[in-house]
Amino acid sequence: MLPGYERFALGTGAGIERVVVGRFPNGELHVEVPERVEGRRCIVVGSISPPAGNLERLTLAAHALRRAGAQRVTAMLPYLAYARQDRAARTESLGLAWIGELLRASGVNEVVCVDVHSADAGDLLGLPLTSLSPAGLLAAALPPSWCEEATFVAPDEGAIDRSSAVANAIGVDRPIVWARKRRTPIGVEHLGLVASPTSSALVVDDILDTGGTLVSCSWQLREAGASQIGVMATHGLFTGEHWRALIAAGVQIWITDTVLSRRRPGQARVVPVAALLAPVLTGNSI
């Protein structure tokens, strides 16, 4: 990942400027930004995912940049946390809308992320949102044997486009297998596969959180005759323990480094996203 991840504000065309972040003895956060940001477009690279201090640091840094005269502030959030909180009853919190209000109030003009969970996220966020696809990076990380033999699998209907994007980046033209899924009070339940996998199957999704969806999908693939299974997930959260069933079953895992989880297993192959973010940071994109 980029050096100093969660600690830098970056001015396009002006290099990396370090932001000083500290706390007063009473615990209140304090941020100081360089004076030379005045009139410039600045990019704050960071995270808003738990723990809560990440969101606090990023929004306070954005606010300080606007007070220092930054002409425009972009929040680069490789993993856009709260994006799965995009549907809620009237009496429930709507996490993504809340994040958007906080970012706007802090002076953020736009958001850049990697592989946002939902195509509708920008509407709820209330800010221009650019979601960068990691398909090319993930495709380049695959060994030739997987490229030549694997069936590409979506763990639910919503992930079909992600699976297709990786297959297209490799240059293969094979039908995408996808799993019918429903959520129950006790977790994810798959109801069968649409189309049949070959002996080698590669599941593509955006998030590996508890692993429930990917574990269930892998079991479906085993029952359908797949003997070699891989999982490609952009954001590796590795919450809880259920995902360890993937490791125990010999499932190969590829993830990017958009999330720096300390629980990431050593068996997971990590695909850096710095090359994907670099054009934005140098002003050659968005």
N, C-alpha and C positions, 0 to 999 in steps of 0.2 A: 504494500500500500504506500501511498505518498508519505514521505518523511513528515513527522509531526502531525499526523492525521488527528483531527479535532483540535488543532492548536494554531492553525494558520488562517489569516485572511490573505487573499491573493489579488493583487491589482493587475488587470489584464495589460500585458505589454510592459509592466513595471517590475516584474519579478515577484518573489515571495517576500511578504512583509510579516514579521512576527507580531502576534498579538500577545500582550502581557495579561495573564489571567491569574487572579489571586483571590484570597478571601480575607476579610477583616476578622479580628478576634471573635466577633459575635457570629461569624459564619456567613455573613452577607458577601455575595460575590462582587468582584470588581474587575473591570476590563479596561485596558488602555490600548488604543490603536495609534499607529503612526500619524503624524500631522500631514504627511505628504499624500494622503488619500484624497484630499480636497479636489473636487471636480472630476474624479476618476470613477470608472466602473470597477467595483470590487466584488470579489467572489469569496464568500466564507465557506470553507470546506469543513464539514463536521458531521455530527450525528445528533438526532433528536430521539433516538431509541433509549429505553431505560438502561442505566439508572437516570433519574430525573435531572441530575446535574448536567447531562449532555445538552438537553433542551435549554436549560438555563444559560449555559455558556454561549451557545450559538445565538440565541435571541438577544442577549445582552451585547454581544460583539456586533451584531447587525445594527442595533440601536446606536452603539457608540460610533460606528462608521458613518451613519447618517448625520449624527451630531457633528462629526468632524468634517462634514461637507462632501461625503461620497456622492457622486452623481447618480449612481445606480448600484443596488446591492443584489447579488445573486446568491442564493443559498444552494450550495452543492451538497446534496444529501445522498450519497451513493445508495444507502438503504432508506427508503422513505417509510419510516415507522408510522404506525396508526393507519396505514392505507387500507388495511383489512377492515377497519371500523368505518365502513362506508354505508352501512344500512342499520337503522335503529328505529325503534318505536319512539313516539313523541316524548315519552317520559324517560328515555334513556339518553346518555351522552352520545354524541356523534364525533368520535375522536378525530377524524380527518378534517372535518369542518372547524373544530376547535383549534387544531394545529394551524390551519390557514389563517384564522383570526389572529393568533399569536404572532405568526410570521409577518402578516401585514402591519400589525400594530408596532412591530419592532423595526419596520422600515424595509423589509424584504420586498423586492419587485418581481422576482421570478424564482423558480425552483428547478434545479437539474438533478435527476436521479438516474439510477440504473434499474431497468426492468420493473416498472411500477406494477403493483398488483392488479389494478383495474384501469381500463381505458377511460373510465369515468372519473378518475381521481381528480383531474384538474378542475372539473366543475365544482366539486365539493370543497376543494382547497381554496378556490376563489383567486388563484394566481396562475399566470402562465406557467405551464409545466412541460418540461422536456424530459422524456424517458429514453435513455440510451439503451439500445439492445446489445446484450452480451453474446448474441448468437455466434458472431464471427470468432470471438475469443474462445468460446466453448468448443466450437467446431475444430479450431486449430489445436486444441489440447487433446483431442481424441487420438488414440493410437490407430494406425492404418487398419488393423484387423476389425476394430469396431466400425470404422467408416465403411468397410466393404460388406459387412455381414449384418449389422444390427438393424432391427426393426425399431423405429422411433415411436415412443409411447407417451400419450398424455394421460396423467392420472385422473383427469376429469375433462369435461367438454371445454371448460374455459382455458385449458392449457394447450389446446390443439395448435393454436397459432405459434406458441413458443416452440413446440416440437417441430413444426414445419419450418420455422426460421433456422433452427440448427441443421436440419436435414438439407435445406436449400443452401446454407452456407458451405456445407460439405460438397454439395453438388449431386446428391442422390435423389432419385425420384421414386419413392416408395410410399404406399398408403400409410397414413398415420393410424396406429391402433389407439383407441382411447377407452377408458374405463368409465362405466356409468357409476355415479357415486351419490350417496345421500348421507346427510348427517343425522345422527340419532343422539339421544341424551347421553349415551355412553361412548360416543365417538363416531368415526367414519365407518361406513359400510359400503363396500363395492358390490354391485349387482351383476357383474359380468363385463366382458370385454366386447367392444365393437370391432370386429375383424380379428384375425389370429396373428400372434407374433411368430417369428422364427425362433430358432434355438438361442439367439442372442437378442436381448431387448434392452433398450436404453430409454429410461423414463426422464422426461424433461419437465421441470417445474420452476416456479420463481422462488419459493421459500421452503426450506427444510427447518421446521420449527420443532414440534414434538415428534414429528416423523410418522404420525398416525396414518395419514393419507398415503405416503410413499411405502410404508410397510404393508398396508393392505393391498395396494396395487401390485407390489412385488409378489405377494402370495398368489394373487390372481394370475400373474404371469407364470409362476412356477407350475400352477395347476394346468395352465394352457400349454405347457411343454417347453418353456424357456429355461435353459440350463445355465446361461450366463446373463446376469442382470446388472445393469449400471444405473446410477441416478445422477443426473446433472441438475443442481439447484443453484440459482444465483446467490441467494442470501442464506447463509448457514447459521441459524440461531441456536440449534441444538439444545432445546429446552427439555427439561425432564429426563427420562431414561428410555422411553419407548423406542426412540430412534436407534438405540444400540442393537435392536433386533436386525437392522440392516447389516451391521458389521458382523454379527454372529452368523448371518446367513450367507456371508461372502459376497454381499452386494458391493460393487465398486462405486465410490462416491467422488464426484467432482463438484467443487463449489468455487465461487469467486471470493475475493477478500473485501467485499463491501461491508462485511460485519467482522469485527475482530473478536470473535467469541473465544474465551479461554477454554470452553468445553469442546472445541473442535477436535475430533479424533485425529490421531496421527496418521490413520489410514487414508484420510480424505486428501485428494489431490487438489491443490489450491491454484486457481487461475487468477493472476493479477489483472485488475481493471485499469491500472494507471494509463495504459495506451488508449483506452476508451475515453478517459477524462481529459487527457492532455490537449486535444484540440479546443475544448471549451476554455481551459485555463490559459491558453495562448491566444485566445481571441479569434480562432479560426473556425468557430462553430457558434451557433445560436446568435 
